Amino acid sequence: MLPSALTRHLAADPSTAAAERWYLIFTPIWGLAAGLVMTTGAAESWRGEPWADLAYMVFGTSLWLACVLGGYRWRAPSDRGRPWHQLAHTRLQLFLLIFAFLGNYYSEYFYEILHMHYGFGTRWNVNDAPAFLYPLTVVYFATYTTLISVTARALRARLPPRLGPYAYLPACFAVAFLETLLNANPWIRRLFCYDDLRLALTFGTVMYGLWFVVAAPFWMDQGERPGAPRTLRAAATNALAAFMLVLCVNELVREQIAPRVTTVKRGAVGLDDYGENCLGPPP
């Protein structure tokens, strides 16, 4: 059961509300699973094993599939009997899949600007990002987008009408800050870290929060704007358009803003680059 403070601010559209409800229910499940794997040393023990990449991929893919299948199992009553491709859950998952794939594929900005590092020891990497993070990020983003949407509706109901369109902005930066804070913790320092945690929590929050600022109108449009096209093609187009704006933000930050705040390391790749960074020595 979800707190009434959350359920009363789910989307008005029953199909979208059912998807959001499931994502919120699934959040502590994936959070506990990821927390146990990362903090108990299980993920670190996989590193260096011949089957390590397979273990990581099974972990990330399993959580994603659980998120996907749960959305179909606990669909809205009005969605029962409807084809799977007509559900809001399917459209949201397609949006998130595209957005998460591109977010990982273009992770160079986090390496170059925020000096982020991975220590998983993976060989299965796609454009210098561990492959298992691609499906796992869809699960994260399902939670993040839902929290931003729910918070935006809650604030919109309390703000003057002229400020309503901007109600989602505080949640964008709050989610970005919380993700950075929760992920960059000392218990997983040998798996993931930033050279300068203060920079990541401040400037990084602004940089990452801007992703959600430019992208949120696209995913919220799918289930809230009357007359908005509710097709898989529209969801894919929205995701591509949203990430095009994200790339514009990243370029602006890297070229014009970040050099005034930190050292931009062009071409940096934070994969198991032990030694001159925050990761510990290799096993």
N, C-alpha and C positions, 0 to 999 in steps of 0.2 A: 504494500500500500504506500502511496505517495502522500506527503503532507498536503493539506488542502491549499496551502499558500502556493504550491506549485500547480496543482491540478486546475485551480480556477483560472490560471493564466495560460493554459494550453491553447493551441490554435482553435479557432471557431470551426474550422473544417474538421469533421469527425475523422476522416482518413489521416489527415496530418496530425491531429491530436493523438490518435492511437500510436502513430510512429514515435512522436515525442514522448509519450508516456512510457513506451517500451525502452527508449534510449535512456531515460532517467532511471528506470528500474535496473537496467543493465549496467549502469555506471558503477555502482559499488561492486558488482560482480567482476567486471574487467579490472577495476582498480585494485581489488584484493588479489586477483590472479597475477597481475603485473607486479604489484608490490612484493608478493611472496617470491616470485621468480628472481626479481632484481635484488632484494635486500637479504635474502637467505643465502646468497652465494651460488644459487643454482645456475643462473645465467653465466656467471663468471667461471663456473666449473666446466661449462660446455666449451669455453674458449680453448682452442688448440686441439680439440678432439677431431678425429676425421669426420665424424658425423655432426659436427657443430652447426654447420649451415642448415642441415636438415632439421635439427632440433629447434633452432631459432624460427625457421620458416613454419614448422608445424605449430609452434606457439602462436605466432602472429596470425597465421591463417585461421587457426581454430577459433580464436576470439572473434575474428571478423565474421566467420561463417555462423557462429552462435548469434552474433548481432543481427545478421541478415535473416536467419531462419526464425529467430524469435519474433521479428517484426511481422512475419507472415502467420505465425502461430497465434499471436495475440493482436489480431487485426480488429478494426472497428466492426461492430455488428452490421453496419451498412455496407461494409466491404465484402461480407461473406457471399460467395458465389460470383464475385467479380474476378476477371482475369488478373493475374499477378502484375502485369505491366500497367494496369490502370490504378494501382495503389499509390498513395503518396509516399509510402515507405520505399517503393521501388524507385520513384523519381528522386527522393532524397539520397538514397544509396548511390544512384548513378552520379548525381552531383558530387557527393563526397568522394566517390572513387576517383573521379577525374581530378578533383581539386587536390586530394591527398597524393595522387600519383605525381602531379606537377609540382606540388610543394616539396616532395622529396627529391624529385629529379633536379629541381633548381635550388638545392640546399647550399649551393656555393656561397650564397650571401651570408649564411650563418657561420660558415668557416672563415670567410674573409673579413667580415665586419665584427662579429661577436666572438670569434676565435673559439668556436665550438669543436668538441672532439668526441669521437666514438672509440670505444676500446673493446668492441665485441670480437675482433679478430675474424671477421667474416670474409669469405672469398666470393660469396654470392652477393655482388654489389651491382647496383644499376646507377650509372653516372655518379659514382663515388658516394652512394648512400646504401647502407645495408638493405638487401632485398626484402627481408622480413618486416621492415618498418613500413613498407608500402601498404600492405593490408592492415597492419596494426594501426596506422595513422587514421584510417577510415573510422575505426572504433573511437579513437580519441575525438575526432572531429564531430562524430555524431553527438557526443556529449557536449562539446563546446558550442556547436551551433544551436542545440536545444536550449542550453542555459542562456545564451545570448537572446534568443527569441522570447523565451519565457520572461526574462528580466525586462526586456524592452516593452512587452505588453503590460507588465506590472507598473513600470514607470510611466508609460503613456497614459494610464488611467488616472495618474496623480498629477500630471504636469498640465500646464495651460496648453490649449490646442496648438498654439504657434510653436511650441517646443516638442510636440508629439513626434514629429518625424526624426528627431535627434535622440529619442529615448534609448536607442540601442547603443549609443556611443560609450557610456560608462562601462557597460558589460563587456565590450570588446577589449578594453584595456585591463579590466579585472581578470578576465579569463587568461589573457596573455601573461599577466603577472603570476597568476597561480600556477600555470603550467611550468613556467620557468622555475619558480620556487620549489615545486614538488619534484621536478625532474633533476635539478642540479643540487642534489643533497649528498652529504658525505658518505652515505651507505652505498652509493653506486658510483663513487668517484673514479674507480678503475674501469668503468664501463661508459660513463658519460660525464662530461664536465665542460665548464667554461674557464678560460684563463683568468678572467676577471668577473667574478660573480656579481659584484656591484654594478658593473657595466651592463651585464645581462639583465639584471633586475630593473634597471632604470632605462637606459637607452634601448636595450633589447625589448623591454615591454612596449615601448612606443613603436618601435619598428614592427614587431610582431602584431601588436594591436591594430596597426594600420591595415594589416591583411584583412582582419575581420571587418574593419570599418568599410572598406571598399567592396568586400564580398557579401556581407550580410544582406544588403537589399536584394541581391540576386536569389539567395535561397529562401528568404522570407516572402519574396514576390510569388514563389511557386504555390504557396498554400494560403496566401492571405489576400492578394489583390483580386477583387472581383473581375472576372473576365480574362484573367491571365491564362495563357495556354497551359494545360496540364497534360503534357505529353513527354515521353522520354527524349524526344528530339529537343524540346524546349529546355528540359533539365540539363542536357549536355551542352546546349548553346549557352545557357546561363553560367555553367561551370567554366567554360572556356573564356567567356567574356569577363567573369569575375577574376580569373587568374591573369588575364591580360593586364588588368588594372593592378594586380599584385606585383607583376613584373615591373610595371611603370614605377610603382612605389619603391620597389627594391633598388632600381637603377637610380632613382632620385636620391635615395638615402646613401647609397654607396658612393655616388659621384660628387654629391654636393654637401651632404650633411655629416656623414660619418667621419670624413677626414678632419673635421673640426673637433671631433670628440675622441677619436681613438685612431690607432694605426690600422689602416686597411691593408690586409695582406693578400694582394691579388694572386690568384692561383693556388691559394692554400687549400689543402684537402685534409680534413681532420679525421682520417681513418688510421687508427693504431700508430700515430706518429709519436711514439713514446720518447721521452727525454726532455725536450724543451717545452713542456706544456704541463697541464695539471694532471694528466694521467700518470699513474704509478708505473714502475718498471714492468716490462713484459714478463709473463710467467716463465 
